[in-house]
Every structure is written in C-alpha cells, then in structure tokens.
Amino acid sequence: MSAEHKRYVKKLKIRHAVIWLLRIGLLAAFLGIWELVAHYRIVDPFIISSPSRIVRLIGELYRENNLFPHILASLYETVLGFVIATVLGSLIAMALWWSKGLRDVLEPYLITLNSLPKIALGPIIIVWMGTGEKAIIFMAVLICVIITIISMLSGFIGVDKEKIMLLQSMKAGKLKIMTKLIIPANIPTLISVLKINVGLSWIGSILGEYLSSQKGLGYLLVYGSQVFQLDLVMASTVILCLLAGGMYGFVAIIEKIVRKHFG
C-alpha cells in the first residue's frame, strides 16, 4: 500500500468517525433538550413526555412482563408480512415481465391499487380474515406487495435491451435470460425494495393492530391514546423506531454481503 493510499484510507476513517460522532451528538443534544424542556415545564410533560419518563415506563412494562409479548407480536407480524410481500411481489413481477400481454392488461390495475389508501380496506379485511394476526399480516402484505411488483417490474423492464438481444441471438430462451441476466442485473433493485418494505411493513402491521388487535405496539399506541397515557404512546413510538432501525440495519448488512459477492 502506497503512502498516498494510506493517507486516503486514514482520511476516510476519520470522516467516518466524525460522521458517527455528529450523529451521536445530535441525538444526545435532542434528548437533552427534550429532557430539560419537560423538566422545567417549558412545555407540559403530560403532552410531550420526556426521555426519563419513557425509560422508566419501559422498565415498568418489562418488570410487569408486558413489554416483550407486545414487541414479539408486532415483530412477528411485520417480518412475516415483509417476507411474504417481497417474495410474492417479486414472483408476480417476474410473471409480468415474462408475459407482455399480461403486463399490459394488469398495469392500470396495479397503478390504481397502489394509489388506493389501504386503510380504507380495513373493514373488508376484518370481514375476510377475521380479527387478530391474519388480518394484520394481510394488511402488511397488501401495503408492501404492490410497490414491490411495480419496483421490481420497472427494474426488469429497464435491463439493457442490447444485452437481451445478444442472448436471444445465442438462442437463449426466456428462462435463461431471466436467470442469467434479468435477476442478477436487478439485485440492487431488490435491495432497494427491501429497504422500502422495511418501513411499509411496519406501517402495515401497526395499521392492522389499530384495526384489530389485543397485543402489539399498535395496540399500545391506541390504548395509550384512549386513556390519555401519553408516556405509553411515546414509549411505544420509541420502541417502534428502534425495531424499525434494527430491521433496516439487518437489510444494510445483507446489502454489504451481496455487494461483496456480486460487486
């Protein structure tokens, strides 16, 4: 390694460290100001809660064994909806790429469904699926699957036409083109879809828990707002942010592994 390259690597490490310090500093400043504003009652802590009250409430929920059952319920529903929607949406996108006629017929319906507020289908979902986990998972899948289809299909269609024609000139069929060109070329698209679906799957599961649930973070949010226990609402929101951030971090790790192996 040359001296110039070493300086470049050192510069990158310093920049990375500074960015992390700024991130941590920004979070610490936000929490500190929030705590001071609540402590000195600049804003009524009943309305905004405070970091110390949130930590105290989370500790109480843990001691009363009311924390992890709700976390695990929401995590299970979200992850399952995330996986089902991503797999199902990718398979449907493959089918639409395979058949242009089918794509031309269904594309307007996909656009319409994507623009439809999914919460409007809540009562129908409850009638179809009943209350509980099935309805919540179905809501998460419904919110994620359409955007997955549209995103993956756009990636499939956007593959270089000249490369496709080259494979066709070598007598390659659709299956070989799909497996050797289309799918490998759209690994970055899939990673992007995974990142998008992290947020959408949490939105779906929480919306589902708003509609029909007796456990989960969405249930805690609704219950806390109904009894005006805003500490519980804020604590549930903080836990939700941590879980969503952790899930996004897991996808980021997958992205690093994929880039390492596939460039």
Phi, psi and omega per residue, in radians:
M1 nan 2.211 -3.116
S2 -1.280 2.833 3.137
A3 -1.090 -0.670 3.130
E4 -1.124 -0.711 3.125
H5 -1.173 -0.661 3.103
K6 -1.088 -0.724 3.105
R7 -1.107 -0.678 3.124
Y8 -1.123 -0.786 3.119
V9 -1.109 -0.727 3.119
K10 -1.096 -0.692 3.118
K11 -1.104 -0.716 3.111
L12 -1.123 -0.718 3.133
K13 -1.122 -0.727 3.126
I14 -1.114 -0.760 3.124
R15 -1.073 -0.743 3.119
H16 -1.081 -0.756 3.138
A17 -1.133 -0.728 3.133
V18 -1.097 -0.732 3.128
I19 -1.065 -0.765 3.136
W20 -1.151 -0.690 3.101
L21 -1.112 -0.711 3.106
L22 -1.141 -0.692 3.107
R23 -1.083 -0.843 -3.132
I24 -1.134 -0.718 3.124
G25 -1.096 -0.711 3.124
L26 -1.109 -0.757 3.118
L27 -1.130 -0.763 3.139
A28 -1.104 -0.707 3.122
A29 -1.125 -0.739 3.132
F30 -1.075 -0.827 -3.126
L31 -1.138 -0.687 3.139
G32 -1.126 -0.790 3.117
I33 -1.122 -0.728 3.116
W34 -1.031 -0.805 -3.127
E35 -1.109 -0.748 -3.122
L36 -1.162 -0.737 3.131
V37 -1.056 -0.713 3.126
A38 -1.286 -0.719 -3.079
H39 -1.103 -0.756 -3.118
Y40 -1.586 0.138 3.044
R41 0.971 0.621 2.996
I42 -1.100 -0.671 2.948
V43 -2.198 2.422 -3.098
D44 -0.979 2.090 3.135
P45 -1.088 -0.316 3.039
F46 -1.090 -0.547 -3.095
I47 -1.483 -0.752 -3.011
I48 -1.879 -0.104 -3.061
S49 1.016 -2.716 3.081
S50 -2.897 2.750 3.130
P51 -0.976 -0.713 -3.110
S52 -1.170 -0.686 3.122
R53 -1.183 -0.631 3.117
I54 -1.158 -0.792 3.125
V55 -1.088 -0.718 3.134
R56 -1.107 -0.732 -3.134
L57 -1.190 -0.708 3.093
I58 -1.062 -0.701 3.071
G59 -1.075 -0.706 3.108
E60 -1.133 -0.763 3.108
L61 -1.058 -0.671 3.128
Y62 -1.160 -0.789 -3.122
R63 -1.139 -0.563 3.135
E64 -1.517 0.089 -3.132
N65 1.041 0.611 3.111
N66 -1.931 0.085 -3.064
L67 -1.585 -1.082 -3.018
F68 -1.181 -0.585 3.067
P69 -1.006 -0.714 3.133
H70 -1.252 -0.711 3.119
I71 -1.108 -0.825 -3.100
L72 -1.137 -0.640 3.118
A73 -1.080 -0.866 -3.130
S74 -1.164 -0.690 -3.118
L75 -1.133 -0.740 3.122
Y76 -1.078 -0.841 -3.113
E77 -1.119 -0.706 -3.102
T78 -1.207 -0.841 -3.096
V79 -1.125 -0.742 3.139
L80 -1.122 -0.783 3.088
G81 -1.084 -0.702 3.112
F82 -1.047 -0.846 -3.099
V83 -1.171 -0.847 -3.118
I84 -1.047 -0.819 -3.094
A85 -1.118 -0.717 -3.113
T86 -1.176 -0.796 -3.133
V87 -1.177 -0.866 -3.107
L88 -1.098 -0.781 3.141
G89 -1.103 -0.681 3.114
S90 -1.160 -0.703 3.128
L91 -1.152 -0.719 3.114
I92 -1.142 -0.696 3.102
A93 -1.078 -0.678 3.078
M94 -1.081 -0.753 -3.138
A95 -1.117 -0.681 3.140
L96 -1.227 -0.615 3.050
W97 -1.148 -0.690 -3.101
W98 -1.095 -0.714 -3.080
S99 -2.056 1.840 3.135
K100 -1.134 -0.614 3.117
G101 -1.078 -0.788 3.108
L102 -1.106 -0.684 3.127
R103 -1.106 -0.766 -3.133
D104 -1.112 -0.606 -3.136
V105 -1.274 -0.754 -2.982
L106 -1.575 -0.298 -3.046
E107 -1.005 -0.763 3.109
P108 -1.081 -0.622 3.137
Y109 -1.199 -0.655 3.096
L110 -1.100 -0.751 3.139
I111 -1.125 -0.724 3.127
T112 -1.131 -0.793 3.133
L113 -1.115 -0.619 -3.140
N114 -1.178 -0.568 -3.131
S115 -1.467 -0.222 -3.110
L116 -1.301 2.243 3.044
P117 -1.106 2.007 -3.021
K118 -1.153 -0.442 -3.142
I119 -1.100 -0.431 3.120
A120 -1.140 -0.405 3.135
L121 -1.531 -0.001 -3.088
G122 -0.925 -0.907 3.135
P123 -1.046 -0.647 3.128
I124 -1.162 -0.729 -3.141
I125 -1.072 -0.711 3.134
I126 -1.119 -0.712 3.114
V127 -1.134 -0.743 -3.111
W128 -1.243 -0.829 -2.945
M129 -1.795 -0.187 -3.043
G130 1.393 -3.070 3.105
T131 -1.655 2.743 3.103
G132 1.895 -2.742 -2.977
E133 -1.047 -0.733 -3.075
K134 -1.033 -0.788 -3.138
A135 -1.139 -0.685 -3.112
I136 -1.180 -0.796 3.118
I137 -1.109 -0.707 3.119
F138 -1.075 -0.702 3.101
M139 -1.106 -0.756 3.119
A140 -1.088 -0.750 3.122
V141 -1.120 -0.774 -3.093
L142 -1.052 -0.704 -3.103
I143 -1.249 -0.607 -3.066
C144 -1.515 -0.598 -2.874
V145 -1.185 -0.655 -3.088
I146 -1.170 -0.794 3.132
I147 -1.164 -0.541 3.070
T148 -1.134 -0.808 3.135
I149 -1.048 -0.858 -3.082
I150 -1.115 -0.768 -3.110
S151 -1.161 -0.833 -3.123
M152 -1.153 -0.692 3.134
L153 -1.109 -0.713 3.095
S154 -1.074 -0.696 3.092
G155 -1.140 -0.736 3.134
F156 -1.090 -0.802 -3.100
I157 -1.183 -0.521 -3.070
G158 -1.393 -0.015 3.120
V159 -1.130 2.482 -3.093
D160 -0.874 2.093 -3.114
K161 -1.132 -0.552 -3.130
E162 -1.156 -0.632 3.087
K163 -1.159 -0.691 3.093
I164 -1.102 -0.779 3.134
M165 -1.111 -0.610 3.101
L166 -1.103 -0.785 3.113
L167 -1.151 -0.668 3.111
Q168 -1.121 -0.646 3.108
S169 -1.158 -0.365 3.100
M170 -1.666 0.319 3.084
K171 1.172 0.460 3.098
A172 -1.383 2.366 3.104
G173 -1.488 3.112 -3.104
K174 -1.072 -0.662 -3.120
L175 -1.102 -0.768 -3.136
K176 -1.187 -0.692 3.099
I177 -1.085 -0.715 3.129
M178 -1.098 -0.853 -3.040
T179 -1.357 -0.552 -3.054
K180 -1.651 -0.387 -3.072
L181 -2.185 -0.997 -2.979
I182 -1.093 -0.901 -3.097
I183 -1.154 -0.880 3.105
P184 -1.012 -0.649 -3.129
A185 -1.214 -0.328 -3.072
N186 -1.900 0.315 3.034
I187 -1.066 -0.753 3.053
P188 -1.050 -0.631 3.103
T189 -1.122 -0.738 3.117
L190 -1.086 -0.726 3.111
I191 -1.076 -0.740 3.099
S192 -1.082 -0.707 3.113
V193 -1.127 -0.703 3.102
L194 -1.045 -0.750 3.136
K195 -1.111 -0.741 3.114
I196 -1.126 -0.734 -3.073
N197 -1.212 -0.386 3.058
V198 -1.004 -0.920 3.142
G199 -1.167 -0.744 -3.098
L200 -1.158 -0.647 -3.139
S201 -1.169 -0.633 3.070
W202 -1.187 -0.689 3.079
I203 -1.044 -0.782 -3.122
G204 -1.103 -0.791 -3.103
S205 -1.192 -0.694 3.127
I206 -1.182 -0.711 3.056
L207 -1.060 -0.742 3.106
G208 -1.075 -0.689 3.119
E209 -1.230 -0.526 3.019
Y210 -1.036 -0.701 -3.030
L211 -1.381 -0.788 -3.026
S212 -2.709 1.650 3.105
S213 -2.865 2.610 3.024
Q214 -2.017 0.108 3.082
K215 -2.744 2.841 -3.115
G216 1.989 2.894 -3.119
L217 -1.165 -0.617 3.074
G218 -1.080 -0.694 3.095
Y219 -1.099 -0.741 3.122
L220 -1.111 -0.682 3.113
L221 -1.087 -0.786 -3.138
V222 -1.166 -0.799 -3.126
Y223 -1.086 -0.768 3.141
G224 -1.075 -0.689 3.130
S225 -1.245 -0.583 -3.120
Q226 -1.201 -0.645 -3.113
V227 -1.715 0.169 3.138
F228 0.991 0.649 3.051
Q229 -1.771 1.414 -3.011
L230 -1.237 -0.356 3.018
D231 -1.053 -0.705 3.125
L232 -1.174 -0.689 3.099
V233 -1.085 -0.816 -3.117
M234 -1.182 -0.692 3.117
A235 -1.102 -0.747 3.117
S236 -1.108 -0.679 3.127
T237 -1.140 -0.735 3.120
V238 -1.101 -0.794 3.117
I239 -1.078 -0.716 3.110
L240 -1.059 -0.750 3.104
C241 -1.086 -0.734 -3.139
L242 -1.129 -0.744 3.140
L243 -1.162 -0.763 3.123
A244 -1.119 -0.720 3.095
G245 -1.111 -0.702 3.093
G246 -1.132 -0.691 3.114
M247 -1.157 -0.702 3.094
Y248 -1.136 -0.680 3.097
G249 -1.082 -0.651 3.095
F250 -1.104 -0.734 3.090
V251 -1.117 -0.649 3.123
A252 -1.127 -0.636 3.080
I253 -1.132 -0.756 3.081
I254 -1.031 -0.711 3.134
E255 -1.067 -0.757 3.130
K256 -1.100 -0.733 3.132
I257 -1.129 -0.756 -3.138
V258 -1.122 -0.760 3.138
R259 -1.145 -0.575 3.127
K260 -1.166 -0.665 -3.079
H261 -1.553 -0.509 -3.062
F262 -1.983 -0.021 3.122
G263 1.272 nan nan
